[in-house]
C-alpha cells in the first residue's frame, strides 16, 4: 500500500511530460504519423487476422486513428467504436465509415466523435479479436500508461471477467516507447505497440 502514492505521482508527472510533447507536435507531423500508423498497425498479425477490432477515434494530440479505422474496414474487419457513458464506462457501436460519426458533448470533457449506429452494450467488446488502446507510453515489458480516466481499465476488467483474451495493442508515437512505466496492481500489459515507424510485440 505504501508504494501507491509515489507510483500515482510518478504517473502524473510522466503524463504531464508526454502530453506536453504531444502538444508541441506540428499538424504536418501529426498528419504524417496518422498515415504511417494506418500502414504499420495492419502489419501486426493480431490485427491482420482479426475479424472484429475494438478501436477508438483519436482526439486532441493522440496519434491519429481515422485512416486506420478506414483501413481496417477496407480489409473487411468489423470495427467497434466506443460511446462514453456518464460513469466513464464505455458502450460500443459498429463503425460504418466517416459519415457515421457524430460529435458528442459530455459535460466536463472534450467533444468526442462517436458512432451514430445502435449501441450494442458494454459487453460487446468481449467479442473483439483485438482491442486498440489509447495510451501515452508503453515500456519494454508491455506495460501501458493511460490517460488516467479509468474507462479502459473497466474495459480490461470486463474482458477478464468474461474470460475473453483479445490481443491488446496500444497506438503511440515513436518516442513514447520508453524504458519504464510506473505500474499499479490493476495495470495490464499489452501484447504489442504500433507506432508510425513500425510495430513491436511483447512476450506474454
Residue, then its C-alpha position, 0 to 999 in steps of 0.5 A: x500500500x505504501x508504494x501507491x502514492x509515489x507510483x500515482x505521482x510518478x504517473x502524473x508527472x510522466x503524463x504531464x511530460x508526454x502530453x506536453x510533447x504531444x502538444x508541441x507536435x506540428x499538424x504536418x507531423x501529426x498528419x504524417x504519423x496518422x498515415x504511417x500508423x494506418x500502414x504499420x498497425x495492419x502489419x501486426x498479425x493480431x490485427x491482420x487476422x482479426x475479424x472484429x477490432x475494438x478501436x477508438x477515434x483519436x482526439x486532441x494530440x493522440x496519434x491519429x486513428x481515422x485512416x486506420x479505422x478506414x483501413x481496417x474496414x477496407x480489409x473487411x474487419x468489423x470495427x467497434x467504436x466506443x460511446x462514453x457513458x456518464x460513469x466513464x464506462x464505455x458502450x460500443x457501436x459498429x463503425x460504418x465509415x466517416x459519415x457515421x460519426x457524430x460529435x458528442x458533448x459530455x459535460x466536463x470533457x472534450x467533444x468526442x466523435x462517436x458512432x451514430x449506429x445502435x449501441x450494442x452494450x458494454x459487453x460487446x467488446x468481449x467479442x473483439x479479436x483485438x482491442x486498440x488502446x489509447x495510451x501515452x507510453x508503453x515500456x519494454x515489458x508491455x506495460x501501458x500508461x493511460x490517460x488516467x480516466x479509468x474507462x479502459x481499465x473497466x474495459x480490461x476488467x470486463x474482458x477478464x471477467x468474461x474470460x475473453x483474451x483479445x490481443x491488446x495493442x496500444x497506438x503511440x508515437x515513436x518516442x513514447x516507447x520508453x524504458x519504464x512505466x510506473x505500474x499499479x496492481x490493476x495495470x495490464x500489459x499489452x501484447x504489442x505497440x504500433x507506432x508510425x515507424x513500425x510495430x513491436x510485440x511483447x512476450x506474454 
